[in-house]
Amino acid sequence: MPTSLVKEQVRCKERLRNHLSEVGESFDYLRSDVRNLSRYMAELEELIESYRAFAATVTLSAPADRATQRKLLKRTHKIIGPPPDTLAETRPELAQCEDLVT
């Protein structure tokens, strides 16, 4: 084999090794990001449920406060969906999907 061909093969192998190393590092970063995102989502879900329970049980005496509470709950339902116990009633197509994520 000519020397130039051997050198080219060595360079190609080295580039391939470097690319594979970079890909491996990228996957490590992705795994870490997914773990962090999963933790964040769990915390967010817990926070949302706490907020939802607070908003649903708070007693407001002034009519304006009650209107604010209704708007807040309506906005909450619009952004994150109805509480899980009413999901089957309001959005049956999503209730089926919820079984897959719980």
C-alpha positions as CSV (number, residue, x, y, z in Angstrom):
1,M,0.0,0.0,0.0
2,P,1.3,3.5,-0.8
3,T,2.4,5.5,2.2
4,S,0.0,8.4,1.4
5,L,-3.0,6.0,1.4
6,V,-1.9,4.6,4.8
7,K,-1.5,8.2,6.2
8,E,-5.0,9.1,4.9
9,Q,-6.5,6.0,6.5
10,V,-4.8,6.9,9.8
11,R,-6.2,10.5,9.6
12,C,-9.7,9.2,8.8
13,K,-9.6,6.8,11.7
14,E,-8.4,9.6,14.0
15,R,-11.2,11.9,12.8
16,L,-13.8,9.2,13.2
17,R,-12.5,8.5,16.7
18,N,-12.7,12.2,17.6
19,H,-16.2,12.4,16.2
20,L,-17.3,9.3,18.1
21,S,-15.8,10.8,21.3
22,E,-17.8,14.0,20.7
23,V,-21.0,12.1,20.1
24,G,-20.5,10.2,23.3
25,E,-19.9,13.4,25.2
26,S,-23.1,14.9,23.6
27,F,-25.1,11.9,24.8
28,D,-23.8,12.3,28.3
29,Y,-24.9,15.9,28.3
30,L,-28.3,14.9,26.9
31,R,-28.7,12.3,29.6
32,S,-27.8,14.8,32.2
33,D,-30.2,17.4,30.7
34,V,-33.0,14.8,30.7
35,R,-32.4,13.9,34.3
36,N,-32.5,17.6,35.3
37,L,-35.6,18.2,33.2
38,S,-37.3,15.2,34.8
39,R,-36.5,16.6,38.3
40,Y,-37.7,20.0,37.3
41,M,-40.9,18.6,35.8
42,A,-41.6,16.7,39.0
43,E,-41.1,19.8,41.1
44,L,-43.2,21.8,38.8
45,E,-46.0,19.3,38.9
46,E,-45.9,19.3,42.7
47,L,-46.0,23.0,42.7
48,I,-48.9,23.2,40.3
49,E,-50.9,20.7,42.3
50,S,-50.2,22.7,45.5
51,Y,-51.2,25.9,43.8
52,R,-54.3,24.2,42.3
53,A,-55.4,22.9,45.7
54,F,-54.8,26.3,47.3
55,A,-56.7,28.1,44.6
56,A,-59.6,25.7,44.8
57,T,-60.0,25.9,48.5
58,V,-59.2,29.5,49.4
59,T,-62.1,31.4,50.8
60,L,-62.4,34.9,49.4
61,S,-65.0,37.2,50.8
62,A,-65.0,40.2,48.4
63,P,-66.8,39.8,45.0
64,A,-63.7,41.1,43.2
65,D,-61.6,38.5,45.0
66,R,-63.9,35.7,43.9
67,A,-63.9,37.0,40.4
68,T,-60.1,37.0,40.5
69,Q,-60.1,33.5,41.8
70,R,-62.4,32.4,39.0
71,K,-60.1,34.0,36.4
72,L,-57.0,32.5,38.0
73,L,-58.5,29.0,38.0
74,K,-59.7,29.5,34.4
75,R,-56.2,30.6,33.3
76,T,-54.7,27.7,35.2
77,H,-57.0,25.2,33.5
78,K,-56.2,26.7,30.2
79,I,-52.5,26.5,30.6
80,I,-52.1,23.2,32.4
81,G,-55.4,21.5,31.9
82,P,-58.1,20.5,34.3
83,P,-57.4,18.6,37.5
84,P,-56.7,14.9,36.9
85,D,-60.0,13.8,38.4
86,T,-62.0,15.9,35.9
87,L,-59.8,15.2,32.9
88,A,-61.8,12.2,31.8
89,E,-65.0,14.2,31.9
90,T,-63.7,17.2,30.0
91,R,-61.1,15.8,27.6
92,P,-61.5,12.0,27.2
93,E,-58.8,11.8,24.5
94,L,-56.3,13.2,27.0
95,A,-57.4,11.0,29.8
96,Q,-56.4,8.0,27.8
97,C,-52.9,9.5,27.3
98,E,-52.5,10.3,31.0
99,D,-52.4,6.5,31.8
100,L,-49.3,6.4,29.7
101,V,-47.4,9.0,31.7
102,T,-48.4,8.1,35.2
